[in-house]
């Protein structure tokens, strides 16, 4: 049963990812040619600040309800009320701090766009609480119907306003409008009449589980933005714009890993744990999915970082090419590390997630200033990568001790992926790929490189006795069945 749930959730998460990827690719392709790097630098300042608000009002009530045994309908309005209150408070507090924030970046032109984008904190907080029920059932088809139109609306609004020469406001209004659409659709797809219900005892009970998740998410903000903050402070708004574009490209595969880990794997880990089952097979499959789904993007970016940036963003963004492959590699390491999070959370000890994030942030904070000052954009990327690499072995140690998961299969899969990756790069070293500049040529060679990697991964994993070949065949068969059932 858990395998069918995971496959169905994975199918819809992949479909949502492809839709999001398509809308983002078109948006990047057009907007990077219509807007200057300084505009994206201002936008990055706004999104960094918004991250604080998003982490403040994300109290972790959703995961707390997913992890809880039995019915949770009576708690939905309680969780919704707490989220709305905190979302509004985050909006008010950050509005009061806007002046100081833009002054710290020495960018006064960011003030009005930032105030407008902060409205999204209130909009998101009033989403239908019934979406949590979808996540408990791993019903991501309806979640797709909520998310996809928002992605499309964001791209269309931003592009249309950029064509009218609205500058930074094209990005701002595209951003805010997408959340308005998604919030409205959440009530259409998941009808629910929310009520303002304050029950302190129940809120306290929910927060007793999610408090460590709340602390973790505040730490996530630091882990995800400390490098951008240093780039903006040390190298200026224009260089922050170049870094932000490379960062956004690199985060595309990261968004898919979040969906698989948080929306698919976590509810299934909870179901298995609540029935006293073994979490090891699901953990191994989650690691396999990262190796199958994310490492190919690193292969392509490593081989064609310059061509990708020039094709998607344009020749004026070549500075971003030097950092792209490093950031995508960081995303892959981070995703493998975060495979431990749903298992740790499912067994009810989220404080270890916070501990893991704290280790990452500490390593990055200790190195980011020195690396950025001396090495520029590439130094900021190395600092983040160092934090992720440090946390990886600790994550596997924690998941084996806390969740009682046997990590042998997952470690064999990782070793297989590393061998396959090095062999693929070895094959690529015999070719002069710098001469390729056409989009069709890059796509064809990329498909060849990815095919080589996947073939080597399955072959090496079979030799090592890893779970990867079984994961590939199981998901391929199950996804075909899912496609037939939806036809």
N, C-alpha and C positions, 0 to 999 in steps of 0.2 A: 504493500500500500504506500509506504513512504517513497519508494522508487517512482511509482506512478505520479504521486504528488510532486516530487522533485522535477520529474521530466516535464510535466504540464507547466509548472511554474517557470522552469528554464526556457521552455518553448516561447511563452509569452514575454519573458524578460528579454530574450534575444530579439523577438519581433519589435518590442518597444525600443530596444537599443538601436536596431537598424533604422527605425523611424527617426529617433533622436539624432543619430549619426548623420542621416541624410539632411535633415533640417539644419544641423550645425555646420555641415560641410558647405551647403549652399550659402548660409549666412556668412561664414568665414570668407568664402570665395569672393562674395560681393562686397561685404563691408570693409574688408582689408584694402580694397581698391578705392573705396569712396571716402574713408576716414583716415586721418593721420595717426601716427603712433602716439602723439600726446593725448589725443582723445581717448585712446585705449588705456593710457596711463591714468587719466582721471577716472575712467570707469573702474580700473583696478582698485583705486583708492576707495571708491564707493562699495565695491563688492567685499573688500577686506573688512570694512566697517560693518557691513551687513552681516558678515559671518559671526561677529560678536553677538548681535541681536538674535540670530538664528540659534546659536548655541545657548543663549540665555533662556529663550522660551521653550527650547526642546528639553523638557523635563524627563523624557524617557518613559512617559506613561504608556505609549504604544507598546514598546517591548515588554513593559510590566504586565500589560493585559494579555499579550500573546503568550507569555511564559506561564500565566496563572492557569490553574486547573479549573475545570467547570465552566459555567456560563458567566459572561462578563457584561451582559446587556445593561444591568442595573448600574454599572460603573462608568458607562460611556459618557453620560452627561456630566458626571463628576470630573472625569479626565478632560472633557471639552471645556468645562468652566475654568479649570486650573490653567489650561493652555491659553485661553483667551485673556485671562487676567495677566499672566506673565508676558504674553505677546504685546499687550498694550503698555505694560510697564517698560518693556525693552524699547518700544517705540519712543516713549516720553523721555527716558533717560538718555538715549542716543541723540535725540533731537537737541537736548540741552548741551550735549558734548560736541556737536558738529563743528562749532567754531574752533575749539581747541584741536580737534582732529585734523581739519584742513590746514590749520596753522603749523602743525607738527610736520606735515608734508610740504609746507611752503607752496600750497596750491589753492589759493582762495577761490578760483573758478570752479572747484569741486563742491562748493557749499550747497548751492541750489539743487544740482542733480542728486547729491547725497540725501538731502531732506526729502526729495520726491521718492527716491528708491526705498527709503525707510518705511514708507506706507505698506510695502509688501509684507512686513512683519505682522501687521494687524490682519491683512487679507488672508495670509496663510493660516493664521491661528484659528480662523473660524471655519476651516474645512470640515466637511461632514465627519463626525466621529465614527460613523459606520464603516469607514475605510479600514479601520482596525480589524473588523470582522473578516474582511477579505484576506488580510494578511494572515490571520489565524488559520484560514482554510486554504492558504496558498492559491487563492483565486486571483491570478494576476491578469486575467482577461479584462475584467472590469477596471482594474487599475490602469491598464493600457488605454482604455477608452477615456479615462480622465487625463492622463499625461500627454498622449499624442497630440490632441488639438492644441494644447498649451504650447508645445514645442513649435508647432507649425505657426501659430498665431504670433509667437515671439519673433520668429524669423521674418514673417511677412511684414509686420509692423515696422521692425527695425530697418529692413531694406527699403521699404516705401518712403519712410521719413528721411533716410540717408540720401536717397535720390533727390529729395526736396531740399537737401543741404541743411538738415536740422542738427548736424554735428552730434555732440554727446547726447542730446535729447532723443535721438533715434534709438540709441541703446537703452536709455533710461525708460522710455515709454514702452519699448518692446519688452523689457524685463517685467515691468509692473503689470502690463496687460496680460501676460501669460499666466500670472498667478490669479488674476481676476477670472479668466476663462476656466482654469483648473478648479478653482473654488466653486464656481457655479456648476460645473459638470459633476463635482463630487456629490452634490445633492440630487442631481438628476439620475446618476448611475447608482448611488447608494442613498435612497430616500431616508431621511431621518429628521424628525423635528427636535432640534436641540433645546434643552432647557437649562437655565442658569441655576445650577444646583451646587451648593457649597456644603460639603460634609467633611469636616476637618479630619475625622477619624479615618475615613476611607482615603482621603488624599494623603494622609500620613502613611497609611499602609502601602499605597502605590509608590510613594516616594521612598519608602524604606528599601525597595528593590532598585528604583531608578536613580537614587541619589548619586551612586557611583557612576552611572551612565551620564548623568548631568555633568559631573566633574570631568568625566572622560571627554565629553563633547566640547567643553570649554578648552580642554587641553588639545583636542583635535584642531580647534581654530588656530592655536599657536603653532602646532605642527605644520598646518597647511599654509600659514600666512607669514611666518617669521622670516622666511627667505624673501618674500615679496616686500615686506616692510623694510628690510635692510637694503634691498635694491633701490626702493623709492627714496629712502633717506640718504644713502651713500652715493648712488649713481644718478638720481634725478628722475623726474616724471617720464621723460622720453624713453630712457632705458627701461623703466618699469613697464612701459607700453610694449616694448619688444619682448620682455620677459613674460608678460601677461599673455601675449599671443601664443608663445611657445608652450606656456603652462596650460592654456586652454586646450590646445591640440593634444597635449599629453594626457589631459584629464578625461578625454573621450573614452578610452578603454577602462579607466578607473571607475567611471560611472556605471559601466556594465558590471564590473566586479562587485560594486556596492549592491546592485540589484540582486545578483546571485547570492551573495553572502547574507544580506539583511532580509530580503523579501522571500527568498526561496529556502536557503539552508537553515536559518534560525528557527522558523516555525516547525520545520521537520525535526531539528535537534530537540526542540521542546516536546514534540509528540513522542519521540523515541525515549527521551529521558523520563517523561511522566509515566511511561509504560515499562520502565526499568529495562529498556533495551540497550544494545551496544552501539555507541556513537562512532566507533572506529570506521566502519564502511562509508558512512556519509562524509566523515572528515576526509578520508582518502579521495572520495569522488570530488569533493569541493576543491581540493588541491589540484586534482587532474583537470578540472574545468578551467582553472587559472592557467595551467600550462598549455592547454589546448586553445583557449580563447584569447589570452592576453599576450603570451610570448611571441606569437606571430607578428603582432603590431610592433614589438620591439625589434624584431628581425628586419621588418620593412623600414622602420625609422633609422636604424643603425646603418643600413645600406644606402638609403636614399634621403637622408635628412635635408640636404640642400635642395634636392629636386622637389620634395614634398612641400617645403616652405614656399618655394618659388611658384609652384603650381597652384597651391591653395591660397596663399596670402599675397603673392606677387613678388617681383624682384626687389622691391624696396624694403623687404623684411628679411633680407639674408642674414642679418645679425642674429635673428631668432634661430637659425638653423644649427648653430654651434651648440645650443643648449637642449634641443628637442630630444635627441636620442637618449641623452643622460636623464632627462625628466621621465621619459617613457620607461626606461630601465628602473627608475625609482618607483614608478607606479606598479611594475610587475613585482618587485620585492615587497612593496607595501601590501599588495593584494594577497600574496602568499602568507605574509605575517598575519593579516586580518582574517584568514581562514580560521584562526583559533578563536576569534571573538564570539561567533554564535555558539560555539560549544561551551565556552566559559560562561557566557550569559545564560545559556539554557540550564546549566546546573545550579544557577542562583548565586554566583559569586562574581558579579560585574566589577568588583573593586580591582580585580587583577587586570581587567582591560584598562582601567585608569593607570595602574602601575606600569603597564606596557607603554602607554602613550607618554607617561612621564619620563620614561627612559629615553624615548625618541626625542622628545622636546629638549631634554637636558643635553644630549649630545649635539643636537643642532644648534641650540642656544650658545653652547661653549665654543662652537667653531664658525658660525655663520658670519660674524662681523669680520674676523680675520681673513677668512676665505674670500668674502665679497670685496673687501678692501684691496686685497692683493691680486685676485684673479678675475674680478668682474663678475659677469653673469654666470660663467661656468663655475666659479667658486661657490656661488649660492646653491647651485645644483649639487655640487659635490657634498656640501654640508648636509643637505637633506638626505642624500643617498647614504651617507655615513650613519645617520640616525636610524634609517630603516634597516640597514645591514646589521647594526648592533642589536636591534630588537628581534630579529628573525629567530636566532637560536633560543632566545629567552621565551619567545612565544611557544615554540614546540615543547620546551621544558615544562611550561605552565600547563599546557593542554594535556600533557601526559600525567602530570601530578594531580591537577585539579579535576579534570573531566575523565580521568582514568582511560584515556585513549591510547591505544597502541600505535605509535607513530612510524613503525617500520615501513609500511606500505607507502605512506606519504613521503618519507625520506627517500625511498627508492625511486619514487616518481620524480622528486626534485633532482636527484642525481641523474636520472635518465634525461630530464629536460636540459640539464646543464651540458651533458655530453652531446646531445643532439644540437644544442645551440652553438657550441664551439665547432662542431663538425660542419654545420651550415655556414658559419663565418669562414671556416677554412676553405670551403668550396668557393665562396664569394671572393676570396682573396686572389684567386687565379684570374678573375675577370676585371677589366677596366670599366667599372660602373660609372665613373665620373663623366664618361662620354655620353651617357644616356640623358637626354633632356626632354624628350617628348612624353606627354602624359600616357599615351598608349604603350610606349616602350617600358616605362616605369611600372605600369600596372601589370603587364605581362611578365616581366622579370620578377616582380614582387610575388605574383602568384606562383611562379616556379620556385622561388626561395622558400615560401611558406609551405609548399607541397613537400619540398625536400626536408624541411624541419619536421613536419608532422610524420612523414614516413620514417625518418630516423628516430623520432620520439617513440613511436609504436614499436619499432624494431628493437631499440635498446631496452625499452621497458619490458619487452617480452623476454629478452635475455636475462635481465636482472630480476624478473619475477614480480614486477610492480603491477599495480592495479590499472594502469592507464589503458592497455588494450581492451580490457573488459569494460571500462567506462566508455570508450569510444564506440564499441559495438552495441552496448546497451542503449546508449543515448541515440545512436543512429537509428536503431530499430524502433525505439520508443517515439522518437520525433516523427518518423514516417507514419506510425500509427496515429499520432496526434494530428498530423496534417490530414490524413484520411478522415478522421472523425470530425474535423472542422470543415471538410469539403461539402 
